[in-house]
């Protein structure tokens, strides 16, 4: 077991070591403070946080529906909502164009009635990222809801609490670790999102060119710059993942006995 | 075969003809942006031959010592403005692209189609504010085909490849660029004879005829 686990660690660590090995340390600072890099990083953070917020806003109710409300065809609905996890992201982006683009199913009416266009806008990037990231949150939260002992909620309801109050004061605190884990997964997925973004929103510095897009473009001409940008993205993600772990999943915090193991 | 993505359709068809003439040889492709392909070859990707969409990117491969011998030009390509079928925005010249109400999409300056577009815009002294700088020429074509963008600057062959989904507006030779497609056997090739035979076939009459069908011009 231990040997296999070590192989797995090496499998994940080696590519990172490769990047560090090839990194142009002497010129790294110049690439880092380059206006283009900072713009892309800022845009990436902004869009991925928006995508995470939207994923929570819509994903938690969706997870609740799938876990708590039995209805015919719930299996089909679940598969439908998880589809973007397995779809090649570029295909997802093109599908979004068919739906929300200027000539798309819904997009043509948005364009005609509200003069609203998503492609080539920062909002478009957020839509693309939410599309691929939300399932990660839904799947995590739904699993937690399913394992949560529903008698706590029933007790709350029989004591006169409303459905919303029960959800807020009983359900939500119990699934908090899973909610945070799901949000972090969704955020990480949004931060690294490439295919759906370039297919749906395009790539323009400052409006739609996020870090992964900037890295890919830099790879064409200036692989050194691409490595530095990639390391920045990795460092930011690493810091967040480690920080969150210590704070929320450290195991030091007491959780209700019914709470789901992460 | 590592080949620039603008050659996708033409080279795939040529390979079919080549393998029916040489059944002992199998040809498989990796199509992507020229620069990305050079990076892959430099990192040890198993390529037998490489064809670039411009001389600059080929020079990178040769400079890295990854080419065996001198590259030969297998085709040339000019650029054109790609618009929706029927040209609803009545675009007739490069100068028309400066209209701020138009949604224009170009390639990023780091890929050959972006370099070409930049040269054309400079030659014509036209300033364009693009909505997107795509990472590949296919990205520009798709955005115009789907009606998201009103116009873009792509290779003449890409307009032809789009079929009925897009039409081209000719850019006059006085401001246009001519792109060469150099091809070479890689230094690390494990089948150099077969790779050279394929290059000869592409440069020969059968290959040239098929390249012509896709809008490429003679080298």
Boltz contact constraints between the chains, C-beta under 6 A:
constraints:
  - contact:
      token1: [A, 97]
      token2: [B, 146]
      max_distance: 6.0
  - contact:
      token1: [A, 101]
      token2: [B, 148]
      max_distance: 6.0
  - contact:
      token1: [A, 102]
      token2: [B, 147]
      max_distance: 6.0
  - contact:
      token1: [A, 102]
      token2: [B, 148]
      max_distance: 6.0
  - contact:
      token1: [A, 103]
      token2: [B, 147]
      max_distance: 6.0
  - contact:
      token1: [A, 119]
      token2: [B, 148]
      max_distance: 6.0
  - contact:
      token1: [A, 120]
      token2: [B, 131]
      max_distance: 6.0
  - contact:
      token1: [A, 120]
      token2: [B, 132]
      max_distance: 6.0
  - contact:
      token1: [A, 202]
      token2: [B, 132]
      max_distance: 6.0
  - contact:
      token1: [A, 203]
      token2: [B, 132]
      max_distance: 6.0
  - contact:
      token1: [A, 203]
      token2: [B, 133]
      max_distance: 6.0
  - contact:
      token1: [A, 204]
      token2: [B, 132]
      max_distance: 6.0
  - contact:
      token1: [A, 204]
      token2: [B, 133]
      max_distance: 6.0
  - contact:
      token1: [A, 216]
      token2: [B, 135]
      max_distance: 6.0
  - contact:
      token1: [A, 217]
      token2: [B, 108]
      max_distance: 6.0
  - contact:
      token1: [A, 217]
      token2: [B, 110]
      max_distance: 6.0
  - contact:
      token1: [A, 217]
      token2: [B, 135]
      max_distance: 6.0
  - contact:
      token1: [A, 220]
      token2: [B, 33]
      max_distance: 6.0
  - contact:
      token1: [A, 220]
      token2: [B, 35]
      max_distance: 6.0
  - contact:
      token1: [A, 220]
      token2: [B, 36]
      max_distance: 6.0
  - contact:
      token1: [A, 220]
      token2: [B, 110]
      max_distance: 6.0
  - contact:
      token1: [A, 220]
      token2: [B, 111]
      max_distance: 6.0
  - contact:
      token1: [A, 221]
      token2: [B, 35]
      max_distance: 6.0
  - contact:
      token1: [A, 221]
      token2: [B, 110]
      max_distance: 6.0
  - contact:
      token1: [A, 223]
      token2: [B, 39]
      max_distance: 6.0
